[in-house]
């Protein structure tokens, strides 16, 4: 069956992803995504990367999330 998916894009062409979309994209569980997003939210440079539309509807800018993951990977490799 064909499913239509809504892709949220801002005026600059950046995609905004939900926690579920991130989990599917990375093949990880939602609690893992939750932990990553909480860690990302604690970093001041990423404060503008989140849209909290309601208690249950939250989005994160894909570009910033991928940058955060790369930084985490580099920090892990430096250990």
Secondary structure, DSSP 8 states (H G I E B T S, - for coil): -------EE-TTS-EEE-HHHHHHHHT--HHHHHHHHHHHHTSGGGGGGEEE-SSS-EEEEHHHHHHHHHHHHHHHHH-
